[in-house]
Amino acid sequence: ALVVPTTVSSQDSVDSRYIGVWKGNWLEGMSSGKGSLAIGQNGGQLSFTALSWFGDEPVPLKGITGSEKSLGFQTIGADGRVMRFDLKPSNDYKKLKGKAHYDGLHMELELTREP
């Protein structure tokens, strides 16, 4: 289960527009699954289903950057691969859509803020 962290390093202070739990789908070629992103004031966690190399456990977000037009962060999967995320919010900040890049490949990600 994802838990919104309460403490991380001060360099990862999060833009308040992105705080919350986001859930949705990822797609890479013919593969797909679910994603869950939890962001708190001082950091966040991400988990995926059906992405074996990433692992089943939530991983912490690193290097979080956020502005009114984008949210960026990195994660390290269970096998050590670094994923770089670049997500764009909808005008009402209820959806995030974008890509994750790793090993020269990318996956599409679309998440909706949970109520």
N, C-alpha and C positions, 0 to 999 in steps of 0.2 A: 504494500500500500504506500502511496505517496504521502509524504509528510512535508508540510511547508516548513523549511528551516527557520530558526529564529536568530541564528548567528552565523556569519561568515566574515571573511576579511572585509575591512571598510572599503576596499577598492571595488567591491561588487555591490555597492548600493544600487537599488533597483528603482527605476522610474515607476511611480505609483500607478500609472495608467495600466500597467501590465500585471499588477498584483492580483492573484487569484489562481483558480484551477482551470486549466484548459484541456479539452479532450477532443480527439478527432482521429483522422486517418493519415497514414503515410503510404506512399506509392513509389516503387522503384522498379521500372520496367514492368515485368509481369508479376512482381511480388508486391504484397500489401499487408497492412496490419493496422493496429490501433496505436495511438500515442497519447501519453498523458504528461502534461507539463504543470508543475506546481511552482508558483513564484510568490515569495514573501518579500517583506521589506528589505531583508538582508541576503537574499539568494534564492535558490530554487533547485528543483530536481526534475529529471526527465526519465520516463520509462517507455519502452516499446513492447508490443507483442509481435510474435512471428518474425523476429529479426535476431536469429541465433547468435551471430557474432557479437551483438551488442550486449546480450545477457538479459535476464529476466528481472533483475533488481534495479530500482531507481538509481540514477547516478547524479552527482551534483553538477550544477551549471558553473562554468568558469568564465571569467572575462566578460561579464554581462554589460552590454551597452544598450541604452534605450533612448529614443527620442520620440517626438510625436509621429514620425514617419517610419521608424523601424526598430526592431528588437534583434539584437545579435548576442550570441553566446557560443561557447564551445562545451563539448562533453568528451569524455573518454570512455569508450565501450569496454566491455569485459575483456576483449582481446587486445586492448591497448590502442585501437584506432581512434584518432582524433576526428571528431565531426564538428564542422563550423556551420552555424545556423544563421540565416538572414531571413527574418520574418517581417511582413508588412501588416499593420493592423487595418481593419475596416475603419471607416469614418467614425463609427460609434464605439470602437474598441471592444466589440463583442466577438470578432473573428481575427485569427492570425493565419496568414498564408505565406508560404515561401519555400525555400530550399535548404537542404543540408548537404554540405560537400564533404567528401572523404575519399581518399585514395584516387583522386581524379574522377570520381563518380558523383552523382547527386541523387537525392530523393526529394520528392515533393511532399509537403506537409501542410495540412489544413486543420486548424483547431478552432473550437468554439468555447468561449468562456462559460463555465458552469454557473448556474444561478446561485 
